[in-house]
Amino acid sequence: MVIKRVLFECLDCFMPLFYIAFYQLDVVVLKAEIISLFMSDEIRRVVMETVIPLAKTLVFGKAVFRSKAEILDTVLTEYEQFDDYLEMVVQFGYITLFASACPLGATVTLLFLFVEVRSDLFKLLNAYRRPFPMRASNIGVWFTVMKTMVFLSIITNSAILGFSSEQLMQWVPSLFSRDAADGDQVMVAGSGRYIVGIVFGFEHLLLLVALALQWTINPVPKWVRVAIGRQKYLRKQRTGLQLGMDATSKKGKTD
Protein backbone atom coordinates (compact mmCIF):
# COMPACT_ATOMS: atom_id res chain seq x y z
CA MET A 1 0.00 0.00 0.00
CA VAL A 2 2.83 2.38 0.86
CA ILE A 3 4.63 1.68 -2.43
CA LYS A 4 1.46 2.29 -4.47
CA ARG A 5 0.76 5.58 -2.74
CA VAL A 6 4.37 6.72 -3.10
CA LEU A 7 4.40 5.85 -6.82
CA PHE A 8 1.20 7.81 -7.38
CA GLU A 9 2.46 10.86 -5.49
CA CYS A 10 5.86 10.77 -7.20
CA LEU A 11 4.29 10.57 -10.66
CA ASP A 12 2.01 13.45 -9.78
CA CYS A 13 4.92 15.60 -8.52
CA PHE A 14 7.69 14.66 -10.96
CA MET A 15 5.93 14.16 -14.30
CA PRO A 16 5.80 17.91 -15.14
CA LEU A 17 9.52 18.17 -14.33
CA PHE A 18 10.35 15.17 -16.51
CA TYR A 19 8.31 16.73 -19.32
CA ILE A 20 10.28 20.00 -19.09
CA ALA A 21 13.65 18.25 -18.72
CA PHE A 22 13.40 15.57 -21.41
CA TYR A 23 10.76 16.80 -23.85
CA GLN A 24 11.09 20.57 -23.87
CA LEU A 25 14.82 20.25 -23.05
CA ASP A 26 14.72 23.61 -21.26
CA VAL A 27 16.92 23.52 -18.18
CA VAL A 28 16.25 27.19 -17.35
CA VAL A 29 12.51 26.61 -17.07
CA LEU A 30 13.21 23.40 -15.15
CA LYS A 31 15.28 25.27 -12.56
CA ALA A 32 12.60 27.94 -12.12
CA GLU A 33 9.92 25.24 -11.78
CA ILE A 34 11.88 23.39 -9.08
CA ILE A 35 12.41 26.59 -7.05
CA SER A 36 8.73 27.51 -7.32
CA LEU A 37 7.74 24.02 -6.20
CA PHE A 38 10.00 24.34 -3.17
CA MET A 39 8.36 27.61 -2.17
CA SER A 40 4.75 26.58 -2.82
CA ASP A 41 5.11 23.17 -1.14
CA GLU A 42 6.66 24.66 1.98
CA ILE A 43 3.91 27.28 2.33
CA ARG A 44 1.23 24.66 1.64
CA ARG A 45 2.61 22.31 4.29
CA VAL A 46 2.76 24.97 6.97
CA VAL A 47 -0.77 26.17 6.23
CA MET A 48 -2.43 22.77 5.75
CA GLU A 49 -0.68 20.88 8.53
CA THR A 50 -0.32 23.51 11.23
CA VAL A 51 -2.43 26.61 10.75
CA ILE A 52 -5.71 25.01 9.60
CA PRO A 53 -5.75 22.07 12.11
CA LEU A 54 -4.95 24.43 14.97
CA ALA A 55 -7.65 26.87 13.86
CA LYS A 56 -10.22 24.05 13.64
CA THR A 57 -9.25 22.84 17.09
CA LEU A 58 -9.56 26.28 18.66
CA VAL A 59 -12.69 27.48 16.83
CA PHE A 60 -14.81 24.36 16.31
CA GLY A 61 -13.44 21.92 18.84
CA LYS A 62 -13.80 24.20 21.86
CA ALA A 63 -10.49 22.93 23.15
CA VAL A 64 -9.63 23.21 26.81
CA PHE A 65 -6.05 24.23 27.47
CA ARG A 66 -4.19 22.15 30.00
CA SER A 67 -1.43 24.81 30.10
CA LYS A 68 -0.14 27.57 27.86
CA ALA A 69 1.12 25.13 25.22
CA GLU A 70 -1.04 21.96 25.55
CA ILE A 71 -4.58 21.00 24.51
CA LEU A 72 -6.52 18.03 25.80
CA ASP A 73 -5.96 14.94 23.65
CA THR A 74 -9.71 14.23 23.48
CA VAL A 75 -10.32 17.06 21.00
CA LEU A 76 -7.18 16.73 18.90
CA THR A 77 -6.80 14.98 15.54
CA GLU A 78 -4.81 11.75 15.54
CA TYR A 79 -1.31 12.16 14.13
CA GLU A 80 -0.46 10.22 10.94
CA GLN A 81 3.25 9.89 10.20
CA PHE A 82 2.78 8.68 6.61
CA ASP A 83 2.22 12.21 5.26
CA ASP A 84 5.39 13.54 6.88
CA TYR A 85 7.45 10.68 5.46
CA LEU A 86 5.92 11.23 2.03
CA GLU A 87 6.72 14.94 2.06
CA MET A 88 10.35 14.30 2.95
CA VAL A 89 10.68 11.64 0.24
CA VAL A 90 9.17 13.94 -2.42
CA GLN A 91 11.48 16.76 -1.34
CA PHE A 92 14.41 14.34 -1.48
CA GLY A 93 13.38 13.48 -5.03
CA TYR A 94 13.40 17.14 -6.06
CA ILE A 95 16.98 17.69 -4.96
CA THR A 96 18.40 14.37 -6.22
CA LEU A 97 16.57 13.61 -9.47
CA PHE A 98 17.23 17.11 -10.84
CA ALA A 99 20.41 18.08 -9.01
CA SER A 100 22.33 19.00 -12.16
CA ALA A 101 19.59 21.45 -13.18
CA CYS A 102 19.41 23.13 -9.78
CA PRO A 103 22.70 22.63 -7.87
CA LEU A 104 21.62 25.00 -5.08
CA GLY A 105 18.46 22.96 -4.45
CA ALA A 106 20.07 21.13 -1.54
CA THR A 107 20.99 24.44 0.13
CA VAL A 108 17.49 25.83 -0.36
CA THR A 109 16.04 22.59 1.03
CA LEU A 110 18.27 22.85 4.10
CA LEU A 111 16.86 26.30 4.82
CA PHE A 112 13.32 25.04 4.35
CA LEU A 113 13.98 22.11 6.68
CA PHE A 114 14.66 24.52 9.55
CA VAL A 115 11.19 25.94 9.00
CA GLU A 116 9.76 22.42 8.63
CA VAL A 117 11.26 21.26 11.93
CA ARG A 118 9.75 24.17 13.86
CA SER A 119 6.43 23.72 12.06
CA ASP A 120 6.30 20.00 12.89
CA LEU A 121 7.24 20.73 16.50
CA PHE A 122 4.42 23.24 16.81
CA LYS A 123 2.05 20.84 15.05
CA LEU A 124 2.79 17.91 17.37
CA LEU A 125 2.54 20.06 20.49
CA ASN A 126 -0.62 21.98 19.67
CA ALA A 127 -2.56 20.69 16.67
CA TYR A 128 -2.43 16.87 16.87
CA ARG A 129 -2.82 14.16 19.45
CA ARG A 130 0.47 13.11 20.94
CA PRO A 131 1.64 9.93 19.12
CA PHE A 132 2.51 6.79 21.05
CA PRO A 133 6.22 5.93 20.93
CA MET A 134 7.04 2.76 19.02
CA ARG A 135 10.38 0.96 18.84
CA ALA A 136 11.78 0.51 15.32
CA SER A 137 15.17 -0.55 13.99
CA ASN A 138 14.93 1.58 10.81
CA ILE A 139 12.49 3.59 8.70
CA GLY A 140 11.23 0.50 6.90
CA VAL A 141 10.12 0.68 3.28
CA TRP A 142 10.98 4.37 3.10
CA PHE A 143 14.68 3.52 3.02
CA THR A 144 14.12 1.35 -0.06
CA VAL A 145 12.19 4.18 -1.73
CA MET A 146 14.98 6.68 -1.07
CA LYS A 147 17.69 4.26 -2.22
CA THR A 148 15.75 3.69 -5.45
CA MET A 149 15.59 7.45 -5.97
CA VAL A 150 19.36 7.71 -5.55
CA PHE A 151 19.98 5.19 -8.34
CA LEU A 152 17.35 6.82 -10.56
CA SER A 153 18.96 10.21 -9.95
CA ILE A 154 22.18 8.95 -11.54
CA ILE A 155 20.29 8.24 -14.76
CA THR A 156 18.25 11.46 -14.78
CA ASN A 157 21.17 13.75 -13.98
CA SER A 158 23.36 12.11 -16.60
CA ALA A 159 20.61 12.63 -19.20
CA ILE A 160 20.11 16.27 -18.17
CA LEU A 161 23.85 16.85 -18.37
CA GLY A 162 24.10 15.46 -21.88
CA PHE A 163 20.81 16.30 -23.58
CA SER A 164 18.94 19.07 -21.73
CA SER A 165 21.63 21.48 -20.56
CA GLU A 166 24.78 22.95 -22.09
CA GLN A 167 27.12 21.42 -19.51
CA LEU A 168 28.43 18.73 -21.87
CA MET A 169 28.92 21.37 -24.56
CA GLN A 170 31.28 23.22 -22.22
CA TRP A 171 33.27 20.04 -21.61
CA VAL A 172 33.35 18.78 -25.22
CA PRO A 173 32.68 21.82 -27.45
CA SER A 174 33.84 20.01 -30.60
CA LEU A 175 30.69 17.85 -30.57
CA PHE A 176 28.26 20.80 -30.57
CA SER A 177 27.57 24.00 -32.45
CA ARG A 178 25.23 26.97 -32.15
CA ASP A 179 22.06 27.22 -34.19
CA ALA A 180 22.17 30.38 -36.27
CA ALA A 181 18.42 30.97 -35.88
CA ASP A 182 17.89 30.89 -32.10
CA GLY A 183 21.37 30.32 -30.67
CA ASP A 184 20.52 26.94 -29.10
CA GLN A 185 23.07 24.16 -29.00
CA VAL A 186 22.83 21.49 -31.68
CA MET A 187 24.85 18.36 -32.24
CA VAL A 188 27.44 18.37 -34.97
CA ALA A 189 26.53 15.95 -37.75
CA GLY A 190 27.82 12.48 -36.90
CA SER A 191 28.56 13.29 -33.24
CA GLY A 192 25.36 11.87 -31.77
CA ARG A 193 26.82 8.43 -31.11
CA TYR A 194 29.76 9.98 -29.26
CA ILE A 195 27.46 12.10 -27.08
CA VAL A 196 25.27 9.11 -26.25
CA GLY A 197 28.40 7.06 -25.48
CA ILE A 198 29.74 9.76 -23.13
CA VAL A 199 26.41 10.13 -21.30
CA PHE A 200 25.80 6.43 -20.79
CA GLY A 201 29.46 5.74 -19.99
CA PHE A 202 29.36 8.43 -17.31
CA GLU A 203 26.08 7.03 -16.00
CA HIS A 204 27.44 3.47 -15.80
CA LEU A 205 30.56 4.72 -14.02
CA LEU A 206 28.48 6.49 -11.37
CA LEU A 207 26.31 3.38 -10.93
CA LEU A 208 29.42 1.26 -10.36
CA VAL A 209 30.73 3.78 -7.81
CA ALA A 210 27.37 3.79 -6.00
CA LEU A 211 27.26 -0.03 -5.90
CA ALA A 212 30.87 -0.18 -4.68
CA LEU A 213 30.10 2.25 -1.87
CA GLN A 214 27.01 0.26 -0.94
CA TRP A 215 29.00 -2.99 -0.76
CA THR A 216 32.05 -1.60 1.07
CA ILE A 217 30.43 0.69 3.67
CA ASN A 218 28.88 -1.22 6.56
CA PRO A 219 25.46 0.26 7.47
CA VAL A 220 26.04 -0.63 11.14
CA PRO A 221 28.62 1.62 12.90
CA LYS A 222 31.63 -0.01 14.52
CA TRP A 223 30.64 0.98 18.07
CA VAL A 224 27.23 -0.65 17.54
CA ARG A 225 28.85 -3.88 16.31
CA VAL A 226 31.17 -3.86 19.34
CA ALA A 227 28.25 -3.30 21.72
CA ILE A 228 26.23 -6.12 20.12
CA GLY A 229 29.23 -8.47 20.28
CA ARG A 230 29.75 -7.61 23.95
CA GLN A 231 26.11 -8.33 24.73
CA LYS A 232 26.32 -11.70 22.97
CA TYR A 233 29.52 -12.56 24.84
CA LEU A 234 28.03 -11.66 28.24
CA ARG A 235 24.88 -13.60 27.42
CA LYS A 236 26.95 -16.65 26.49
CA GLN A 237 28.96 -16.31 29.70
CA ARG A 238 25.82 -16.13 31.83
CA THR A 239 24.32 -19.10 29.99
CA GLY A 240 27.51 -21.15 30.54
CA LEU A 241 27.65 -20.17 34.19
CA GLN A 242 24.01 -21.12 34.69
CA LEU A 243 24.53 -24.50 33.00
CA GLY A 244 27.55 -25.14 35.23
CA MET A 245 25.59 -24.31 38.37
CA ASP A 246 22.73 -26.59 37.27
CA ALA A 247 25.17 -29.45 36.58
CA THR A 248 26.81 -29.00 40.00
CA SER A 249 23.43 -28.94 41.71
CA LYS A 250 22.32 -32.15 39.99
CA LYS A 251 25.59 -33.84 40.86
CA GLY A 252 25.19 -32.85 44.52
CA LYS A 253 21.70 -34.28 44.66
CA THR A 254 22.88 -37.51 43.09
CA ASP A 255 25.66 -37.89 45.67
C-alpha positions, 0 to 999 in steps of 0.5 A: 500500500505504501509503495502504491501511494508513493508511486502515485504521489511521485508521478504526480509531482515529478511528471511535469519536471520530466516533461520539461527536462526531457521533452522541452529540453529547457533547463532554465525553465526546469530550474525555475519550476523546481524553485517555485515548487519548493516555495509553494510546497513549503507554504502549503505544508505549513498552512495545511498541517499547522495553521488550519488544524490548529484553527479548527481545534480552537474554533470548532473543537472548543479545546480546553487548554491544559497549560499555555502550550497543551490542549486536551488529547480528546479534541485533537486529531490523531497524528499520521506519520505517513504524510510527513514521510511522504513529504520528505521523500518527495522533497528528497526526489526534487533535490536528487533527481534534478540536481544537475539542473538546480545545484543549489536545491540542496541548500534551499532545502536545508533552509526550508527544513529549519522551517519544517522542523519548527512547524512540525514541533508546533504541530505535534505540540498543539494541533495533533494528538500526541503519538505513542512511541514505538520501537523501530530498527529503521524507517522500513520501506521508506529507506528502499524508496529513497535508495531507489531514488538515488539510483534513478537520480544517476540516470536522470542527472546524466541525461540532463547533463548530456541532452537538456543542458549545455554542460556537456557542450562546455566540456566537449565543445567540438561535438556541438555547435550553435544554431544560427536561428535561435542560438541553441546548441545542436549536435554536430553531424555524426557526433550523436553516437559519441554524445550518447556514449559519453552520457551512458558511460558516465552514468554506468561509471556512477552506478558502479561507484554507487554499488561499490560504496554500498557494498564496502560501507557497513550500514552498522557503525563499529561501536554498535557492532562492538556493543552487540558483540559484547552483549552476545559474549556476556549472554553466552557467559551467563548461559555457561555459568548457569549451565555449570551451576545446574550441573553442579546442583544435579551432581550434589543431589545424586551424591 
